[in-house]
Structure formats: structure tokens, C-alpha cells
């Protein structure tokens, strides 16, 4: 089963950093995941993201308004995958 990861943000520098950290975490954990980037403000708001960037794993909004390091994302991936 693939883990679905969503990065929310309008394409700002922090949003790009979060996307890179997510990919690092996926590589480090070996978890099979698909990453989707949501840039539309209406879609971001509809997901409940009040500050960007935002990180959702398998439908759970876990981080908003900051860029966690790959290690923290890896821990979240392990906890919320499958």
C-alpha cells in the first residue's frame, strides 16, 4: 500500500523546502509514498491549512506553518503509514 503525502503551499521557498524534506524522509525510511503538491488557495483552505506550508499524510493534517526536518517527517511517515 502506498502512503499518500500532500504538501500544501503556493510554491513559496518554504513549500519547496518541505517537498524536498519529504522526499529525503521517504528515501531514508524506504516507505513507498506518492507526493502531491496542492497550490490552489481554495484547496489549501478547504483542507484546513491555516498557515503554509502544510503536510498531510494519509488524510491526516499533521504540520502547518513550518518546515519539519526529514527525521521528524520520517517519524510521522512511520506512525501514519498504512
PDB file of N, CA, C and O in Angstrom:
ATOM      1  N   UNK A   1       0.842  -1.191   0.000  1.00  0.00           N
ATOM      2  CA  UNK A   1       0.000   0.000   0.000  1.00  0.00           C
ATOM      3  C   UNK A   1       0.880   1.244   0.000  1.00  0.00           C
ATOM      4  O   UNK A   1       1.833   1.342   0.773  1.00  0.00           O
ATOM      5  N   UNK A   2       0.562   2.163  -0.846  1.00  0.00           N
ATOM      6  CA  UNK A   2       1.330   3.399  -0.948  1.00  0.00           C
ATOM      7  C   UNK A   2       0.792   4.445   0.021  1.00  0.00           C
ATOM      8  O   UNK A   2      -0.417   4.588   0.198  1.00  0.00           O
ATOM      9  N   UNK A   3       1.703   5.162   0.634  1.00  0.00           N
ATOM     10  CA  UNK A   3       1.344   6.250   1.528  1.00  0.00           C
ATOM     11  C   UNK A   3       1.117   7.500   0.695  1.00  0.00           C
ATOM     12  O   UNK A   3       1.911   7.821  -0.189  1.00  0.00           O
ATOM     13  N   UNK A   4       0.028   8.203   0.984  1.00  0.00           N
ATOM     14  CA  UNK A   4      -0.269   9.421   0.232  1.00  0.00           C
ATOM     15  C   UNK A   4       0.123  10.632   1.065  1.00  0.00           C
ATOM     16  O   UNK A   4      -0.411  10.849   2.152  1.00  0.00           O
ATOM     17  N   UNK A   5       1.060  11.416   0.546  1.00  0.00           N
ATOM     18  CA  UNK A   5       1.558  12.613   1.219  1.00  0.00           C
ATOM     19  C   UNK A   5       1.146  13.824   0.394  1.00  0.00           C
ATOM     20  O   UNK A   5       1.311  13.844  -0.826  1.00  0.00           O
ATOM     21  N   UNK A   6       0.608  14.831   1.074  1.00  0.00           N
ATOM     22  CA  UNK A   6       0.230  16.062   0.391  1.00  0.00           C
ATOM     23  C   UNK A   6       0.974  17.224   1.017  1.00  0.00           C
ATOM     24  O   UNK A   6       0.956  17.403   2.235  1.00  0.00           O
ATOM     25  N   UNK A   7       1.632  18.017   0.172  1.00  0.00           N
ATOM     26  CA  UNK A   7       2.305  19.239   0.599  1.00  0.00           C
ATOM     27  C   UNK A   7       1.442  20.401   0.119  1.00  0.00           C
ATOM     28  O   UNK A   7       1.179  20.544  -1.075  1.00  0.00           O
ATOM     29  N   UNK A   8       1.009  21.222   1.060  1.00  0.00           N
ATOM     30  CA  UNK A   8       0.160  22.371   0.745  1.00  0.00           C
ATOM     31  C   UNK A   8       0.975  23.650   0.785  1.00  0.00           C
ATOM     32  O   UNK A   8       1.710  23.894   1.742  1.00  0.00           O
ATOM     33  N   UNK A   9       0.850  24.467  -0.250  1.00  0.00           N
ATOM     34  CA  UNK A   9       1.513  25.759  -0.272  1.00  0.00           C
ATOM     35  C   UNK A   9       1.537  26.332  -1.667  1.00  0.00           C
ATOM     36  O   UNK A   9       1.459  25.600  -2.654  1.00  0.00           O
ATOM     37  N   UNK A  10       1.645  27.653  -1.748  1.00  0.00           N
ATOM     38  CA  UNK A  10       1.562  28.333  -3.038  1.00  0.00           C
ATOM     39  C   UNK A  10       2.841  28.278  -3.871  1.00  0.00           C
ATOM     40  O   UNK A  10       2.931  28.951  -4.898  1.00  0.00           O
ATOM     41  N   UNK A  11       3.817  27.500  -3.455  1.00  0.00           N
ATOM     42  CA  UNK A  11       5.065  27.421  -4.210  1.00  0.00           C
ATOM     43  C   UNK A  11       6.166  28.288  -3.645  1.00  0.00           C
ATOM     44  O   UNK A  11       7.169  28.541  -4.312  1.00  0.00           O
ATOM     45  N   UNK A  12       5.985  28.746  -2.413  1.00  0.00           N
ATOM     46  CA  UNK A  12       6.987  29.596  -1.754  1.00  0.00           C
ATOM     47  C   UNK A  12       8.246  28.778  -1.435  1.00  0.00           C
ATOM     48  O   UNK A  12       8.249  27.555  -1.576  1.00  0.00           O
ATOM     49  N   UNK A  13       9.293  29.450  -1.013  1.00  0.00           N
ATOM     50  CA  UNK A  13      10.561  28.780  -0.708  1.00  0.00           C
ATOM     51  C   UNK A  13      10.381  27.710   0.368  1.00  0.00           C
ATOM     52  O   UNK A  13      10.951  26.625   0.254  1.00  0.00           O
ATOM     53  N   UNK A  14       9.601  27.996   1.410  1.00  0.00           N
ATOM     54  CA  UNK A  14       9.381  27.005   2.462  1.00  0.00           C
ATOM     55  C   UNK A  14       8.597  25.801   1.954  1.00  0.00           C
ATOM     56  O   UNK A  14       8.816  24.679   2.410  1.00  0.00           O
ATOM     57  N   UNK A  15       7.700  26.026   1.027  1.00  0.00           N
ATOM     58  CA  UNK A  15       6.927  24.932   0.447  1.00  0.00           C
ATOM     59  C   UNK A  15       7.840  24.005  -0.355  1.00  0.00           C
ATOM     60  O   UNK A  15       7.707  22.783  -0.290  1.00  0.00           O
ATOM     61  N   UNK A  16       8.750  24.585  -1.097  1.00  0.00           N
ATOM     62  CA  UNK A  16       9.725  23.812  -1.872  1.00  0.00           C
ATOM     63  C   UNK A  16      10.637  23.040  -0.924  1.00  0.00           C
ATOM     64  O   UNK A  16      10.952  21.877  -1.177  1.00  0.00           O
ATOM     65  N   UNK A  17      11.065  23.682   0.174  1.00  0.00           N
ATOM     66  CA  UNK A  17      11.906  23.007   1.175  1.00  0.00           C
ATOM     67  C   UNK A  17      11.173  21.823   1.794  1.00  0.00           C
ATOM     68  O   UNK A  17      11.758  20.756   1.981  1.00  0.00           O
ATOM     69  N   UNK A  18       9.897  22.008   2.111  1.00  0.00           N
ATOM     70  CA  UNK A  18       9.124  20.914   2.699  1.00  0.00           C
ATOM     71  C   UNK A  18       9.044  19.740   1.730  1.00  0.00           C
ATOM     72  O   UNK A  18       9.206  18.590   2.139  1.00  0.00           O
ATOM     73  N   UNK A  19       8.798  20.011   0.466  1.00  0.00           N
ATOM     74  CA  UNK A  19       8.742  18.950  -0.537  1.00  0.00           C
ATOM     75  C   UNK A  19      10.061  18.178  -0.574  1.00  0.00           C
ATOM     76  O   UNK A  19      10.053  16.949  -0.645  1.00  0.00           O
ATOM     77  N   UNK A  20      11.186  18.880  -0.528  1.00  0.00           N
ATOM     78  CA  UNK A  20      12.500  18.221  -0.540  1.00  0.00           C
ATOM     79  C   UNK A  20      12.702  17.373   0.709  1.00  0.00           C
ATOM     80  O   UNK A  20      13.222  16.261   0.625  1.00  0.00           O
ATOM     81  N   UNK A  21      12.292  17.892   1.873  1.00  0.00           N
ATOM     82  CA  UNK A  21      12.433  17.146   3.128  1.00  0.00           C
ATOM     83  C   UNK A  21      11.564  15.886   3.111  1.00  0.00           C
ATOM     84  O   UNK A  21      11.971  14.845   3.626  1.00  0.00           O
ATOM     85  N   UNK A  22      10.381  15.977   2.527  1.00  0.00           N
ATOM     86  CA  UNK A  22       9.506  14.806   2.407  1.00  0.00           C
ATOM     87  C   UNK A  22      10.184  13.730   1.569  1.00  0.00           C
ATOM     88  O   UNK A  22      10.175  12.556   1.941  1.00  0.00           O
ATOM     89  N   UNK A  23      10.769  14.120   0.447  1.00  0.00           N
ATOM     90  CA  UNK A  23      11.444  13.140  -0.406  1.00  0.00           C
ATOM     91  C   UNK A  23      12.658  12.532   0.293  1.00  0.00           C
ATOM     92  O   UNK A  23      12.928  11.342   0.131  1.00  0.00           O
ATOM     93  N   UNK A  24      13.394  13.331   1.067  1.00  0.00           N
ATOM     94  CA  UNK A  24      14.513  12.795   1.856  1.00  0.00           C
ATOM     95  C   UNK A  24      14.005  11.761   2.854  1.00  0.00           C
ATOM     96  O   UNK A  24      14.600  10.695   3.013  1.00  0.00           O
ATOM     97  N   UNK A  25      12.899  12.084   3.527  1.00  0.00           N
ATOM     98  CA  UNK A  25      12.334  11.181   4.532  1.00  0.00           C
ATOM     99  C   UNK A  25      11.854   9.879   3.894  1.00  0.00           C
ATOM    100  O   UNK A  25      12.051   8.803   4.458  1.00  0.00           O
ATOM    101  N   UNK A  26      11.234   9.969   2.739  1.00  0.00           N
ATOM    102  CA  UNK A  26      10.791   8.759   2.043  1.00  0.00           C
ATOM    103  C   UNK A  26      11.982   7.873   1.698  1.00  0.00           C
ATOM    104  O   UNK A  26      11.929   6.657   1.875  1.00  0.00           O
ATOM    105  N   UNK A  27      13.053   8.483   1.206  1.00  0.00           N
ATOM    106  CA  UNK A  27      14.249   7.718   0.857  1.00  0.00           C
ATOM    107  C   UNK A  27      14.871   7.083   2.098  1.00  0.00           C
ATOM    108  O   UNK A  27      15.298   5.929   2.057  1.00  0.00           O
ATOM    109  N   UNK A  28      14.925   7.824   3.193  1.00  0.00           N
ATOM    110  CA  UNK A  28      15.556   7.333   4.419  1.00  0.00           C
ATOM    111  C   UNK A  28      14.758   6.197   5.060  1.00  0.00           C
ATOM    112  O   UNK A  28      15.341   5.260   5.606  1.00  0.00           O
ATOM    113  N   UNK A  29      13.439   6.278   4.996  1.00  0.00           N
ATOM    114  CA  UNK A  29      12.604   5.262   5.646  1.00  0.00           C
ATOM    115  C   UNK A  29      12.305   4.074   4.739  1.00  0.00           C
ATOM    116  O   UNK A  29      11.952   2.997   5.219  1.00  0.00           O
ATOM    117  N   UNK A  30      12.444   4.267   3.434  1.00  0.00           N
ATOM    118  CA  UNK A  30      12.105   3.207   2.500  1.00  0.00           C
ATOM    119  C   UNK A  30      10.602   3.025   2.320  1.00  0.00           C
ATOM    120  O   UNK A  30      10.152   2.040   1.735  1.00  0.00           O
ATOM    121  N   UNK A  31       9.835   3.979   2.824  1.00  0.00           N
ATOM    122  CA  UNK A  31       8.377   3.909   2.698  1.00  0.00           C
ATOM    123  C   UNK A  31       7.983   4.283   1.272  1.00  0.00           C
ATOM    124  O   UNK A  31       8.496   5.247   0.703  1.00  0.00           O
ATOM    125  N   UNK A  32       7.065   3.504   0.707  1.00  0.00           N
ATOM    126  CA  UNK A  32       6.562   3.764  -0.635  1.00  0.00           C
ATOM    127  C   UNK A  32       5.477   4.834  -0.532  1.00  0.00           C
ATOM    128  O   UNK A  32       4.418   4.595   0.048  1.00  0.00           O
ATOM    129  N   UNK A  33       5.740   5.998  -1.089  1.00  0.00           N
ATOM    130  CA  UNK A  33       4.775   7.080  -0.974  1.00  0.00           C
ATOM    131  C   UNK A  33       4.638   7.891  -2.242  1.00  0.00           C
ATOM    132  O   UNK A  33       5.564   7.988  -3.049  1.00  0.00           O
ATOM    133  N   UNK A  34       3.457   8.474  -2.400  1.00  0.00           N
ATOM    134  CA  UNK A  34       3.198   9.398  -3.501  1.00  0.00           C
ATOM    135  C   UNK A  34       3.045  10.790  -2.912  1.00  0.00           C
ATOM    136  O   UNK A  34       2.333  10.986  -1.927  1.00  0.00           O
ATOM    137  N   UNK A  35       3.719  11.749  -3.521  1.00  0.00           N
ATOM    138  CA  UNK A  35       3.671  13.126  -3.034  1.00  0.00           C
ATOM    139  C   UNK A  35       2.877  13.972  -4.023  1.00  0.00           C
ATOM    140  O   UNK A  35       3.153  13.979  -5.222  1.00  0.00           O
ATOM    141  N   UNK A  36       1.889  14.683  -3.494  1.00  0.00           N
ATOM    142  CA  UNK A  36       1.078  15.600  -4.282  1.00  0.00           C
ATOM    143  C   UNK A  36       1.281  17.001  -3.729  1.00  0.00           C
ATOM    144  O   UNK A  36       1.270  17.199  -2.514  1.00  0.00           O
ATOM    145  N   UNK A  37       1.465  17.966  -4.608  1.00  0.00           N
ATOM    146  CA  UNK A  37       1.590  19.362  -4.191  1.00  0.00           C
ATOM    147  C   UNK A  37       0.307  20.095  -4.543  1.00  0.00           C
ATOM    148  O   UNK A  37      -0.124  20.096  -5.696  1.00  0.00           O
ATOM    149  N   UNK A  38      -0.299  20.720  -3.536  1.00  0.00           N
ATOM    150  CA  UNK A  38      -1.529  21.481  -3.728  1.00  0.00           C
ATOM    151  C   UNK A  38      -1.179  22.956  -3.600  1.00  0.00           C
ATOM    152  O   UNK A  38      -0.721  23.403  -2.548  1.00  0.00           O
ATOM    153  N   UNK A  39      -1.396  23.713  -4.679  1.00  0.00           N
ATOM    154  CA  UNK A  39      -1.001  25.123  -4.699  1.00  0.00           C
ATOM    155  C   UNK A  39      -2.180  26.086  -4.765  1.00  0.00           C
ATOM    156  O   UNK A  39      -2.006  27.290  -4.575  1.00  0.00           O
ATOM    157  N   UNK A  40      -3.367  25.575  -5.028  1.00  0.00           N
ATOM    158  CA  UNK A  40      -4.551  26.425  -5.146  1.00  0.00           C
ATOM    159  C   UNK A  40      -5.029  26.842  -3.752  1.00  0.00           C
ATOM    160  O   UNK A  40      -5.270  25.996  -2.891  1.00  0.00           O
ATOM    161  N   UNK A  41      -5.164  28.157  -3.543  1.00  0.00           N
ATOM    162  CA  UNK A  41      -5.531  28.672  -2.219  1.00  0.00           C
ATOM    163  C   UNK A  41      -6.860  28.111  -1.716  1.00  0.00           C
ATOM    164  O   UNK A  41      -6.988  27.818  -0.528  1.00  0.00           O
ATOM    165  N   UNK A  42      -7.839  27.958  -2.587  1.00  0.00           N
ATOM    166  CA  UNK A  42      -9.142  27.421  -2.173  1.00  0.00           C
ATOM    167  C   UNK A  42      -9.001  25.981  -1.683  1.00  0.00           C
ATOM    168  O   UNK A  42      -9.612  25.595  -0.687  1.00  0.00           O
ATOM    169  N   UNK A  43      -8.196  25.193  -2.386  1.00  0.00           N
ATOM    170  CA  UNK A  43      -7.976  23.801  -1.981  1.00  0.00           C
ATOM    171  C   UNK A  43      -7.183  23.724  -0.678  1.00  0.00           C
ATOM    172  O   UNK A  43      -7.437  22.861   0.162  1.00  0.00           O
ATOM    173  N   UNK A  44      -6.223  24.632  -0.518  1.00  0.00           N
ATOM    174  CA  UNK A  44      -5.435  24.679   0.716  1.00  0.00           C
ATOM    175  C   UNK A  44      -6.355  24.974   1.898  1.00  0.00           C
ATOM    176  O   UNK A  44      -6.295  24.295   2.923  1.00  0.00           O
ATOM    177  N   UNK A  45      -7.197  25.980   1.753  1.00  0.00           N
ATOM    178  CA  UNK A  45      -8.125  26.353   2.827  1.00  0.00           C
ATOM    179  C   UNK A  45      -9.130  25.240   3.105  1.00  0.00           C
ATOM    180  O   UNK A  45      -9.455  24.971   4.262  1.00  0.00           O
ATOM    181  N   UNK A  46      -9.620  24.596   2.058  1.00  0.00           N
ATOM    182  CA  UNK A  46     -10.601  23.519   2.219  1.00  0.00           C
ATOM    183  C   UNK A  46     -10.031  22.344   3.007  1.00  0.00           C
ATOM    184  O   UNK A  46     -10.774  21.613   3.662  1.00  0.00           O
ATOM    185  N   UNK A  47      -8.718  22.166   2.944  1.00  0.00           N
ATOM    186  CA  UNK A  47      -8.067  21.079   3.677  1.00  0.00           C
ATOM    187  C   UNK A  47      -7.834  21.437   5.144  1.00  0.00           C
ATOM    188  O   UNK A  47      -7.401  20.597   5.933  1.00  0.00           O
ATOM    189  N   UNK A  48      -8.124  22.683   5.503  1.00  0.00           N
ATOM    190  CA  UNK A  48      -7.943  23.102   6.886  1.00  0.00           C
ATOM    191  C   UNK A  48      -6.582  23.683   7.193  1.00  0.00           C
ATOM    192  O   UNK A  48      -6.247  23.908   8.356  1.00  0.00           O
ATOM    193  N   UNK A  49      -5.790  23.928   6.157  1.00  0.00           N
ATOM    194  CA  UNK A  49      -4.459  24.505   6.346  1.00  0.00           C
ATOM    195  C   UNK A  49      -4.615  26.005   6.576  1.00  0.00           C
ATOM    196  O   UNK A  49      -5.098  26.724   5.701  1.00  0.00           O
ATOM    197  N   UNK A  50      -4.208  26.474   7.748  1.00  0.00           N
ATOM    198  CA  UNK A  50      -4.352  27.894   8.090  1.00  0.00           C
ATOM    199  C   UNK A  50      -3.057  28.664   7.902  1.00  0.00           C
ATOM    200  O   UNK A  50      -3.072  29.893   7.834  1.00  0.00           O
ATOM    201  N   UNK A  51      -1.928  27.950   7.815  1.00  0.00           N
ATOM    202  CA  UNK A  51      -0.625  28.578   7.560  1.00  0.00           C
ATOM    203  C   UNK A  51       0.185  27.610   6.713  1.00  0.00           C
ATOM    204  O   UNK A  51       0.222  26.412   6.991  1.00  0.00           O
ATOM    205  N   UNK A  52       0.829  28.127   5.687  1.00  0.00           N
ATOM    206  CA  UNK A  52       1.621  27.270   4.805  1.00  0.00           C
ATOM    207  C   UNK A  52       3.086  27.337   5.204  1.00  0.00           C
ATOM    208  O   UNK A  52       3.534  28.324   5.786  1.00  0.00           O
ATOM    209  N   UNK A  53       3.826  26.289   4.890  1.00  0.00           N
ATOM    210  CA  UNK A  53       3.386  25.073   4.220  1.00  0.00           C
ATOM    211  C   UNK A  53       2.625  24.152   5.166  1.00  0.00           C
ATOM    212  O   UNK A  53       2.682  24.293   6.388  1.00  0.00           O
ATOM    213  N   UNK A  54       1.916  23.212   4.564  1.00  0.00           N
ATOM    214  CA  UNK A  54       1.188  22.216   5.337  1.00  0.00           C
ATOM    215  C   UNK A  54       1.556  20.824   4.854  1.00  0.00           C
ATOM    216  O   UNK A  54       1.902  20.624   3.690  1.00  0.00           O
ATOM    217  N   UNK A  55       1.476  19.866   5.769  1.00  0.00           N
ATOM    218  CA  UNK A  55       1.821  18.477   5.442  1.00  0.00           C
ATOM    219  C   UNK A  55       0.702  17.556   5.902  1.00  0.00           C
ATOM    220  O   UNK A  55       0.309  17.564   7.068  1.00  0.00           O
ATOM    221  N   UNK A  56       0.197  16.763   4.966  1.00  0.00           N
ATOM    222  CA  UNK A  56      -0.843  15.783   5.262  1.00  0.00           C
ATOM    223  C   UNK A  56      -0.322  14.409   4.871  1.00  0.00           C
ATOM    224  O   UNK A  56       0.273  14.239   3.806  1.00  0.00           O
ATOM    225  N   UNK A  57      -0.549  13.431   5.742  1.00  0.00           N
ATOM    226  CA  UNK A  57      -0.174  12.049   5.446  1.00  0.00           C
ATOM    227  C   UNK A  57      -1.421  11.191   5.595  1.00  0.00           C
ATOM    228  O   UNK A  57      -2.036  11.148   6.660  1.00  0.00           O
ATOM    229  N   UNK A  58      -1.783  10.514   4.520  1.00  0.00           N
ATOM    230  CA  UNK A  58      -2.961   9.646   4.500  1.00  0.00           C
ATOM    231  C   UNK A  58      -4.198  10.325   5.093  1.00  0.00           C
ATOM    232  O   UNK A  58      -4.925   9.729   5.888  1.00  0.00           O
ATOM    233  N   UNK A  59      -4.424  11.571   4.696  1.00  0.00           N
ATOM    234  CA  UNK A  59      -5.622  12.283   5.103  1.00  0.00           C
ATOM    235  C   UNK A  59      -5.557  12.963   6.454  1.00  0.00           C
ATOM    236  O   UNK A  59      -6.526  13.601   6.866  1.00  0.00           O
ATOM    237  N   UNK A  60      -4.430  12.842   7.161  1.00  0.00           N
ATOM    238  CA  UNK A  60      -4.261  13.480   8.470  1.00  0.00           C
ATOM    239  C   UNK A  60      -3.394  14.725   8.303  1.00  0.00           C
ATOM    240  O   UNK A  60      -2.236  14.620   7.900  1.00  0.00           O
ATOM    241  N   UNK A  61      -3.939  15.894   8.604  1.00  0.00           N
ATOM    242  CA  UNK A  61      -3.166  17.129   8.557  1.00  0.00           C
ATOM    243  C   UNK A  61      -2.293  17.172   9.805  1.00  0.00           C
ATOM    244  O   UNK A  61      -2.806  17.272  10.919  1.00  0.00           O
ATOM    245  N   UNK A  62      -0.978  17.098   9.623  1.00  0.00           N
ATOM    246  CA  UNK A  62      -0.064  16.920  10.747  1.00  0.00           C
ATOM    247  C   UNK A  62       0.808  18.128  11.042  1.00  0.00           C
ATOM    248  O   UNK A  62       1.200  18.334  12.191  1.00  0.00           O
ATOM    249  N   UNK A  63       1.121  18.932  10.035  1.00  0.00           N
ATOM    250  CA  UNK A  63       2.020  20.070  10.230  1.00  0.00           C
ATOM    251  C   UNK A  63       1.498  21.249   9.424  1.00  0.00           C
ATOM    252  O   UNK A  63       1.113  21.093   8.265  1.00  0.00           O
ATOM    253  N   UNK A  64       1.484  22.435  10.039  1.00  0.00           N
ATOM    254  CA  UNK A  64       1.173  23.658   9.304  1.00  0.00           C
ATOM    255  C   UNK A  64       2.092  24.768   9.778  1.00  0.00           C
ATOM    256  O   UNK A  64       2.454  24.838  10.953  1.00  0.00           O
ATOM    257  N   UNK A  65       2.464  25.630   8.847  1.00  0.00           N
ATOM    258  CA  UNK A  65       3.200  26.840   9.183  1.00  0.00           C
ATOM    259  C   UNK A  65       4.675  26.682   9.476  1.00  0.00           C
ATOM    260  O   UNK A  65       5.315  27.627   9.938  1.00  0.00           O
ATOM    261  N   UNK A  66       5.232  25.505   9.216  1.00  0.00           N
ATOM    262  CA  UNK A  66       6.670  25.314   9.449  1.00  0.00           C
ATOM    263  C   UNK A  66       7.186  24.190   8.562  1.00  0.00           C
ATOM    264  O   UNK A  66       6.414  23.440   7.964  1.00  0.00           O
ATOM    265  N   UNK A  67       8.521  24.089   8.490  1.00  0.00           N
ATOM    266  CA  UNK A  67       9.155  23.048   7.691  1.00  0.00           C
ATOM    267  C   UNK A  67       9.883  22.097   8.637  1.00  0.00           C
ATOM    268  O   UNK A  67      10.974  22.416   9.109  1.00  0.00           O
ATOM    269  N   UNK A  68       9.297  20.937   8.919  1.00  0.00           N
ATOM    270  CA  UNK A  68       9.995  19.976   9.763  1.00  0.00           C
ATOM    271  C   UNK A  68      11.163  19.351   9.004  1.00  0.00           C
ATOM    272  O   UNK A  68      11.153  19.281   7.775  1.00  0.00           O
ATOM    273  N   UNK A  69      12.156  18.903   9.745  1.00  0.00           N
ATOM    274  CA  UNK A  69      13.307  18.220   9.147  1.00  0.00           C
ATOM    275  C   UNK A  69      12.886  16.821   8.688  1.00  0.00           C
ATOM    276  O   UNK A  69      11.859  16.294   9.115  1.00  0.00           O
ATOM    277  N   UNK A  70      13.697  16.239   7.816  1.00  0.00           N
ATOM    278  CA  UNK A  70      13.405  14.914   7.268  1.00  0.00           C
ATOM    279  C   UNK A  70      13.238  13.870   8.372  1.00  0.00           C
ATOM    280  O   UNK A  70      12.407  12.970   8.245  1.00  0.00           O
ATOM    281  N   UNK A  71      14.010  13.976   9.446  1.00  0.00           N
ATOM    282  CA  UNK A  71      13.912  12.997  10.534  1.00  0.00           C
ATOM    283  C   UNK A  71      12.512  13.015  11.160  1.00  0.00           C
ATOM    284  O   UNK A  71      11.917  11.961  11.384  1.00  0.00           O
ATOM    285  N   UNK A  72      11.992  14.211  11.439  1.00  0.00           N
ATOM    286  CA  UNK A  72      10.646  14.320  12.014  1.00  0.00           C
ATOM    287  C   UNK A  72       9.593  13.805  11.036  1.00  0.00           C
ATOM    288  O   UNK A  72       8.653  13.114  11.429  1.00  0.00           O
ATOM    289  N   UNK A  73       9.758  14.146   9.767  1.00  0.00           N
ATOM    290  CA  UNK A  73       8.812  13.669   8.752  1.00  0.00           C
ATOM    291  C   UNK A  73       8.866  12.148   8.671  1.00  0.00           C
ATOM    292  O   UNK A  73       7.833  11.493   8.531  1.00  0.00           O
ATOM    293  N   UNK A  74      10.070  11.587   8.758  1.00  0.00           N
ATOM    294  CA  UNK A  74      10.219  10.132   8.750  1.00  0.00           C
ATOM    295  C   UNK A  74       9.469   9.477   9.900  1.00  0.00           C
ATOM    296  O   UNK A  74       8.842   8.433   9.722  1.00  0.00           O
ATOM    297  N   UNK A  75       9.533  10.092  11.082  1.00  0.00           N
ATOM    298  CA  UNK A  75       8.799   9.569  12.239  1.00  0.00           C
ATOM    299  C   UNK A  75       7.294   9.636  11.997  1.00  0.00           C
ATOM    300  O   UNK A  75       6.562   8.706  12.335  1.00  0.00           O
ATOM    301  N   UNK A  76       6.839  10.739  11.413  1.00  0.00           N
ATOM    302  CA  UNK A  76       5.414  10.874  11.092  1.00  0.00           C
ATOM    303  C   UNK A  76       4.991   9.848  10.036  1.00  0.00           C
ATOM    304  O   UNK A  76       3.917   9.254  10.133  1.00  0.00           O
ATOM    305  N   UNK A  77       5.838   9.648   9.036  1.00  0.00           N
ATOM    306  CA  UNK A  77       5.535   8.662   7.998  1.00  0.00           C
ATOM    307  C   UNK A  77       5.403   7.271   8.603  1.00  0.00           C
ATOM    308  O   UNK A  77       4.484   6.524   8.266  1.00  0.00           O
ATOM    309  N   UNK A  78       6.316   6.932   9.489  1.00  0.00           N
ATOM    310  CA  UNK A  78       6.276   5.618  10.131  1.00  0.00           C
ATOM    311  C   UNK A  78       4.996   5.456  10.945  1.00  0.00           C
ATOM    312  O   UNK A  78       4.366   4.399  10.917  1.00  0.00           O
ATOM    313  N   UNK A  79       4.620   6.492  11.660  1.00  0.00           N
ATOM    314  CA  UNK A  79       3.435   6.435  12.526  1.00  0.00           C
ATOM    315  C   UNK A  79       2.133   6.398  11.727  1.00  0.00           C
ATOM    316  O   UNK A  79       1.201   5.686  12.101  1.00  0.00           O
ATOM    317  N   UNK A  80       2.057   7.158  10.632  1.00  0.00           N
ATOM    318  CA  UNK A  80       0.785   7.327   9.923  1.00  0.00           C
ATOM    319  C   UNK A  80       0.678   6.549   8.614  1.00  0.00           C
ATOM    320  O   UNK A  80      -0.329   6.666   7.915  1.00  0.00           O
ATOM    321  N   UNK A  81       1.681   5.766   8.270  1.00  0.00           N
ATOM    322  CA  UNK A  81       1.623   4.973   7.035  1.00  0.00           C
ATOM    323  C   UNK A  81       0.874   3.675   7.278  1.00  0.00           C
ATOM    324  O   UNK A  81       0.984   3.052   8.334  1.00  0.00           O
ATOM    325  N   UNK A  82       0.109   3.289   6.265  1.00  0.00           N
ATOM    326  CA  UNK A  82      -0.571   2.009   6.271  1.00  0.00           C
ATOM    327  C   UNK A  82      -1.409   1.804   7.461  1.00  0.00           C
ATOM    328  O   UNK A  82      -2.045   0.759   7.596  1.00  0.00           O
TER     329      UNK A  82
END
